[in-house]
């Protein structure tokens, strides 16, 4: 399989670019690429470049040779709003959500969130999640990197969401409606998932006031890191490109 690397700057025909140190180390030490080997480069604007690789010590340069306007984005414009889970579960959520085809990820802090991040610590964590999203794009063949937004408190996010267009759902075990009962949406879809322990009743009422419709994901109660990913997969099967 040809290796794929994200470049955080615009790529142009015929250019020779130097890969980031981490990408170069992975290519040289793990993938064992050599002079003249081929890689795929993408800059997040859509499409990808075939490139010839030129190792130079610890550095790795790539000469762009041919552009392929390939796009494997789902027609379903899907946003995941994830209540912050404990430990490193958010890493898994970001990675798998990107592989499934989500376009945006919005982390939120709810009353039952076990993790509280703010200031510089929160900024570092968001950068970490964005890097996970990039790696997931490299692995899955996506050429557009989904946005991972800064962490918001749930009330702050709901105040913004109420002004947006599109269909909005909130995972709620006690809900009666299921995804398969709904018609295919004609616009963007947002899915709100609570942290461990779910949302408090007041938060669910606020979500409904902001236009979020409760939806049930079967008869079993799912963990926070399972609920969102399961719902995303179901939406992609029902309304996306699966």
ROTIVO-507341 format. One record per residue (C-alpha): x negated, y, z negated; residue in three letters; residue number from 1. Coordinates in steps of 0.5 Angstrom, whole numbers. Layout:
residues N
@px:X | py:Y | pz:Z | aa:Ala | i:NUM
...
***
This chain:
residues 242
@px:0 | py:0 | pz:0 | aa:Unk | i:1
@px:-3 | py:7 | pz:2 | aa:Unk | i:2
@px:-4 | py:11 | pz:-4 | aa:Unk | i:3
@px:0 | py:18 | pz:-5 | aa:Unk | i:4
@px:-2 | py:24 | pz:-8 | aa:Unk | i:5
@px:1 | py:30 | pz:-10 | aa:Unk | i:6
@px:-2 | py:37 | pz:-9 | aa:Unk | i:7
@px:0 | py:43 | pz:-13 | aa:Unk | i:8
@px:-1 | py:48 | pz:-7 | aa:Unk | i:9
@px:1 | py:49 | pz:0 | aa:Unk | i:10
@px:-2 | py:44 | pz:5 | aa:Unk | i:11
@px:-3 | py:46 | pz:13 | aa:Unk | i:12
@px:-5 | py:42 | pz:19 | aa:Unk | i:13
@px:-12 | py:41 | pz:20 | aa:Unk | i:14
@px:-14 | py:43 | pz:13 | aa:Unk | i:15
@px:-19 | py:39 | pz:8 | aa:Unk | i:16
@px:-17 | py:39 | pz:1 | aa:Unk | i:17
@px:-20 | py:37 | pz:-6 | aa:Unk | i:18
@px:-16 | py:33 | pz:-10 | aa:Unk | i:19
@px:-15 | py:34 | pz:-17 | aa:Unk | i:20
@px:-20 | py:31 | pz:-22 | aa:Unk | i:21
@px:-15 | py:26 | pz:-25 | aa:Unk | i:22
@px:-13 | py:24 | pz:-18 | aa:Unk | i:23
@px:-20 | py:23 | pz:-15 | aa:Unk | i:24
@px:-22 | py:19 | pz:-21 | aa:Unk | i:25
@px:-16 | py:14 | pz:-21 | aa:Unk | i:26
@px:-17 | py:14 | pz:-13 | aa:Unk | i:27
@px:-25 | py:12 | pz:-14 | aa:Unk | i:28
@px:-25 | py:8 | pz:-20 | aa:Unk | i:29
@px:-18 | py:5 | pz:-20 | aa:Unk | i:30
@px:-16 | py:4 | pz:-13 | aa:Unk | i:31
@px:-23 | py:4 | pz:-10 | aa:Unk | i:32
@px:-22 | py:8 | pz:-4 | aa:Unk | i:33
@px:-28 | py:9 | pz:1 | aa:Unk | i:34
@px:-30 | py:14 | pz:6 | aa:Unk | i:35
@px:-25 | py:14 | pz:12 | aa:Unk | i:36
@px:-20 | py:11 | pz:8 | aa:Unk | i:37
@px:-13 | py:13 | pz:9 | aa:Unk | i:38
@px:-8 | py:17 | pz:4 | aa:Unk | i:39
@px:-1 | py:20 | pz:4 | aa:Unk | i:40
@px:-1 | py:27 | pz:1 | aa:Unk | i:41
@px:5 | py:32 | pz:-1 | aa:Unk | i:42
@px:6 | py:39 | pz:-4 | aa:Unk | i:43
@px:13 | py:38 | pz:-6 | aa:Unk | i:44
@px:16 | py:42 | pz:0 | aa:Unk | i:45
@px:19 | py:36 | pz:4 | aa:Unk | i:46
@px:15 | py:31 | pz:8 | aa:Unk | i:47
@px:8 | py:28 | pz:8 | aa:Unk | i:48
@px:1 | py:28 | pz:11 | aa:Unk | i:49
@px:-3 | py:23 | pz:13 | aa:Unk | i:50
@px:-10 | py:24 | pz:11 | aa:Unk | i:51
@px:-17 | py:21 | pz:11 | aa:Unk | i:52
@px:-21 | py:21 | pz:5 | aa:Unk | i:53
@px:-28 | py:23 | pz:4 | aa:Unk | i:54
@px:-31 | py:21 | pz:-3 | aa:Unk | i:55
@px:-37 | py:26 | pz:-5 | aa:Unk | i:56
@px:-40 | py:24 | pz:-12 | aa:Unk | i:57
@px:-34 | py:25 | pz:-17 | aa:Unk | i:58
@px:-30 | py:29 | pz:-12 | aa:Unk | i:59
@px:-25 | py:27 | pz:-7 | aa:Unk | i:60
@px:-24 | py:31 | pz:-1 | aa:Unk | i:61
@px:-18 | py:29 | pz:4 | aa:Unk | i:62
@px:-17 | py:32 | pz:11 | aa:Unk | i:63
@px:-10 | py:32 | pz:14 | aa:Unk | i:64
@px:-9 | py:29 | pz:20 | aa:Unk | i:65
@px:-1 | py:28 | pz:22 | aa:Unk | i:66
@px:5 | py:31 | pz:19 | aa:Unk | i:67
@px:11 | py:26 | pz:18 | aa:Unk | i:68
@px:18 | py:30 | pz:16 | aa:Unk | i:69
@px:20 | py:24 | pz:12 | aa:Unk | i:70
@px:25 | py:25 | pz:7 | aa:Unk | i:71
@px:28 | py:20 | pz:2 | aa:Unk | i:72
@px:32 | py:25 | pz:-2 | aa:Unk | i:73
@px:39 | py:23 | pz:-4 | aa:Unk | i:74
@px:45 | py:26 | pz:-2 | aa:Unk | i:75
@px:48 | py:27 | pz:-9 | aa:Unk | i:76
@px:45 | py:33 | pz:-12 | aa:Unk | i:77
@px:45 | py:30 | pz:-19 | aa:Unk | i:78
@px:42 | py:34 | pz:-26 | aa:Unk | i:79
@px:41 | py:30 | pz:-32 | aa:Unk | i:80
@px:42 | py:34 | pz:-39 | aa:Unk | i:81
@px:38 | py:29 | pz:-44 | aa:Unk | i:82
@px:39 | py:30 | pz:-51 | aa:Unk | i:83
@px:32 | py:30 | pz:-54 | aa:Unk | i:84
@px:30 | py:22 | pz:-56 | aa:Unk | i:85
@px:25 | py:20 | pz:-61 | aa:Unk | i:86
@px:18 | py:18 | pz:-60 | aa:Unk | i:87
@px:16 | py:17 | pz:-53 | aa:Unk | i:88
@px:23 | py:15 | pz:-50 | aa:Unk | i:89
@px:23 | py:22 | pz:-46 | aa:Unk | i:90
@px:17 | py:20 | pz:-42 | aa:Unk | i:91
@px:21 | py:13 | pz:-40 | aa:Unk | i:92
@px:28 | py:17 | pz:-38 | aa:Unk | i:93
@px:24 | py:22 | pz:-34 | aa:Unk | i:94
@px:20 | py:17 | pz:-30 | aa:Unk | i:95
@px:26 | py:13 | pz:-29 | aa:Unk | i:96
@px:31 | py:18 | pz:-27 | aa:Unk | i:97
@px:26 | py:21 | pz:-22 | aa:Unk | i:98
@px:25 | py:14 | pz:-19 | aa:Unk | i:99
@px:33 | py:14 | pz:-19 | aa:Unk | i:100
@px:33 | py:20 | pz:-15 | aa:Unk | i:101
@px:35 | py:26 | pz:-20 | aa:Unk | i:102
@px:34 | py:33 | pz:-18 | aa:Unk | i:103
@px:33 | py:36 | pz:-24 | aa:Unk | i:104
@px:32 | py:34 | pz:-31 | aa:Unk | i:105
@px:34 | py:39 | pz:-37 | aa:Unk | i:106
@px:32 | py:37 | pz:-44 | aa:Unk | i:107
@px:37 | py:40 | pz:-50 | aa:Unk | i:108
@px:36 | py:39 | pz:-57 | aa:Unk | i:109
@px:43 | py:37 | pz:-61 | aa:Unk | i:110
@px:44 | py:37 | pz:-68 | aa:Unk | i:111
@px:43 | py:30 | pz:-69 | aa:Unk | i:112
@px:36 | py:30 | pz:-65 | aa:Unk | i:113
@px:31 | py:27 | pz:-69 | aa:Unk | i:114
@px:25 | py:31 | pz:-65 | aa:Unk | i:115
@px:25 | py:38 | pz:-66 | aa:Unk | i:116
@px:20 | py:42 | pz:-61 | aa:Unk | i:117
@px:19 | py:49 | pz:-60 | aa:Unk | i:118
@px:13 | py:54 | pz:-58 | aa:Unk | i:119
@px:7 | py:52 | pz:-55 | aa:Unk | i:120
@px:8 | py:45 | pz:-57 | aa:Unk | i:121
@px:15 | py:45 | pz:-53 | aa:Unk | i:122
@px:11 | py:48 | pz:-47 | aa:Unk | i:123
@px:6 | py:42 | pz:-48 | aa:Unk | i:124
@px:11 | py:37 | pz:-48 | aa:Unk | i:125
@px:15 | py:40 | pz:-42 | aa:Unk | i:126
@px:8 | py:40 | pz:-38 | aa:Unk | i:127
@px:7 | py:33 | pz:-40 | aa:Unk | i:128
@px:14 | py:31 | pz:-37 | aa:Unk | i:129
@px:13 | py:35 | pz:-31 | aa:Unk | i:130
@px:7 | py:31 | pz:-30 | aa:Unk | i:131
@px:11 | py:24 | pz:-31 | aa:Unk | i:132
@px:16 | py:27 | pz:-26 | aa:Unk | i:133
@px:10 | py:28 | pz:-21 | aa:Unk | i:134
@px:7 | py:21 | pz:-22 | aa:Unk | i:135
@px:14 | py:18 | pz:-21 | aa:Unk | i:136
@px:14 | py:21 | pz:-14 | aa:Unk | i:137
@px:8 | py:19 | pz:-12 | aa:Unk | i:138
@px:10 | py:12 | pz:-14 | aa:Unk | i:139
@px:17 | py:12 | pz:-11 | aa:Unk | i:140
@px:16 | py:15 | pz:-4 | aa:Unk | i:141
@px:19 | py:22 | pz:-6 | aa:Unk | i:142
@px:16 | py:28 | pz:-3 | aa:Unk | i:143
@px:20 | py:33 | pz:-7 | aa:Unk | i:144
@px:19 | py:34 | pz:-14 | aa:Unk | i:145
@px:25 | py:34 | pz:-19 | aa:Unk | i:146
@px:25 | py:40 | pz:-24 | aa:Unk | i:147
@px:24 | py:39 | pz:-31 | aa:Unk | i:148
@px:27 | py:45 | pz:-34 | aa:Unk | i:149
@px:24 | py:48 | pz:-41 | aa:Unk | i:150
@px:28 | py:45 | pz:-47 | aa:Unk | i:151
@px:34 | py:49 | pz:-49 | aa:Unk | i:152
@px:39 | py:48 | pz:-55 | aa:Unk | i:153
@px:45 | py:45 | pz:-53 | aa:Unk | i:154
@px:49 | py:51 | pz:-55 | aa:Unk | i:155
@px:45 | py:55 | pz:-50 | aa:Unk | i:156
@px:45 | py:51 | pz:-45 | aa:Unk | i:157
@px:53 | py:50 | pz:-45 | aa:Unk | i:158
@px:53 | py:57 | pz:-45 | aa:Unk | i:159
@px:50 | py:57 | pz:-38 | aa:Unk | i:160
@px:53 | py:51 | pz:-35 | aa:Unk | i:161
@px:60 | py:54 | pz:-36 | aa:Unk | i:162
@px:58 | py:59 | pz:-31 | aa:Unk | i:163
@px:55 | py:54 | pz:-26 | aa:Unk | i:164
@px:59 | py:50 | pz:-20 | aa:Unk | i:165
@px:60 | py:43 | pz:-20 | aa:Unk | i:166
@px:63 | py:37 | pz:-23 | aa:Unk | i:167
@px:60 | py:36 | pz:-30 | aa:Unk | i:168
@px:61 | py:29 | pz:-35 | aa:Unk | i:169
@px:59 | py:28 | pz:-42 | aa:Unk | i:170
@px:57 | py:21 | pz:-44 | aa:Unk | i:171
@px:62 | py:19 | pz:-50 | aa:Unk | i:172
@px:64 | py:12 | pz:-52 | aa:Unk | i:173
@px:71 | py:13 | pz:-54 | aa:Unk | i:174
@px:73 | py:16 | pz:-47 | aa:Unk | i:175
@px:78 | py:12 | pz:-43 | aa:Unk | i:176
@px:76 | py:14 | pz:-36 | aa:Unk | i:177
@px:70 | py:11 | pz:-32 | aa:Unk | i:178
@px:66 | py:13 | pz:-26 | aa:Unk | i:179
@px:69 | py:8 | pz:-22 | aa:Unk | i:180
@px:76 | py:11 | pz:-23 | aa:Unk | i:181
@px:73 | py:18 | pz:-20 | aa:Unk | i:182
@px:73 | py:20 | pz:-13 | aa:Unk | i:183
@px:66 | py:22 | pz:-9 | aa:Unk | i:184
@px:64 | py:29 | pz:-11 | aa:Unk | i:185
@px:64 | py:34 | pz:-6 | aa:Unk | i:186
@px:58 | py:38 | pz:-10 | aa:Unk | i:187
@px:53 | py:38 | pz:-15 | aa:Unk | i:188
@px:54 | py:33 | pz:-21 | aa:Unk | i:189
@px:51 | py:34 | pz:-28 | aa:Unk | i:190
@px:51 | py:29 | pz:-33 | aa:Unk | i:191
@px:50 | py:30 | pz:-41 | aa:Unk | i:192
@px:47 | py:25 | pz:-45 | aa:Unk | i:193
@px:47 | py:25 | pz:-53 | aa:Unk | i:194
@px:41 | py:24 | pz:-57 | aa:Unk | i:195
@px:40 | py:18 | pz:-62 | aa:Unk | i:196
@px:47 | py:18 | pz:-66 | aa:Unk | i:197
@px:50 | py:22 | pz:-60 | aa:Unk | i:198
@px:54 | py:28 | pz:-61 | aa:Unk | i:199
@px:57 | py:31 | pz:-67 | aa:Unk | i:200
@px:65 | py:32 | pz:-65 | aa:Unk | i:201
@px:64 | py:40 | pz:-65 | aa:Unk | i:202
@px:59 | py:39 | pz:-60 | aa:Unk | i:203
@px:63 | py:35 | pz:-56 | aa:Unk | i:204
@px:69 | py:40 | pz:-56 | aa:Unk | i:205
@px:64 | py:45 | pz:-54 | aa:Unk | i:206
@px:62 | py:41 | pz:-48 | aa:Unk | i:207
@px:69 | py:40 | pz:-46 | aa:Unk | i:208
@px:70 | py:47 | pz:-47 | aa:Unk | i:209
@px:64 | py:48 | pz:-42 | aa:Unk | i:210
@px:67 | py:44 | pz:-37 | aa:Unk | i:211
@px:64 | py:37 | pz:-38 | aa:Unk | i:212
@px:69 | py:31 | pz:-38 | aa:Unk | i:213
@px:68 | py:25 | pz:-42 | aa:Unk | i:214
@px:66 | py:19 | pz:-39 | aa:Unk | i:215
@px:66 | py:12 | pz:-42 | aa:Unk | i:216
@px:60 | py:7 | pz:-39 | aa:Unk | i:217
@px:63 | py:0 | pz:-40 | aa:Unk | i:218
@px:65 | py:-3 | pz:-47 | aa:Unk | i:219
@px:58 | py:-3 | pz:-50 | aa:Unk | i:220
@px:55 | py:2 | pz:-54 | aa:Unk | i:221
@px:48 | py:4 | pz:-50 | aa:Unk | i:222
@px:42 | py:7 | pz:-53 | aa:Unk | i:223
@px:41 | py:14 | pz:-51 | aa:Unk | i:224
@px:35 | py:12 | pz:-46 | aa:Unk | i:225
@px:39 | py:7 | pz:-43 | aa:Unk | i:226
@px:46 | py:11 | pz:-42 | aa:Unk | i:227
@px:43 | py:16 | pz:-38 | aa:Unk | i:228
@px:39 | py:12 | pz:-33 | aa:Unk | i:229
@px:45 | py:7 | pz:-33 | aa:Unk | i:230
@px:50 | py:12 | pz:-31 | aa:Unk | i:231
@px:45 | py:15 | pz:-26 | aa:Unk | i:232
@px:44 | py:8 | pz:-23 | aa:Unk | i:233
@px:52 | py:8 | pz:-22 | aa:Unk | i:234
@px:53 | py:14 | pz:-19 | aa:Unk | i:235
@px:47 | py:13 | pz:-14 | aa:Unk | i:236
@px:51 | py:6 | pz:-12 | aa:Unk | i:237
@px:58 | py:10 | pz:-12 | aa:Unk | i:238
@px:56 | py:16 | pz:-9 | aa:Unk | i:239
@px:49 | py:17 | pz:-7 | aa:Unk | i:240
@px:45 | py:13 | pz:-2 | aa:Unk | i:241
@px:44 | py:6 | pz:-5 | aa:Unk | i:242
***
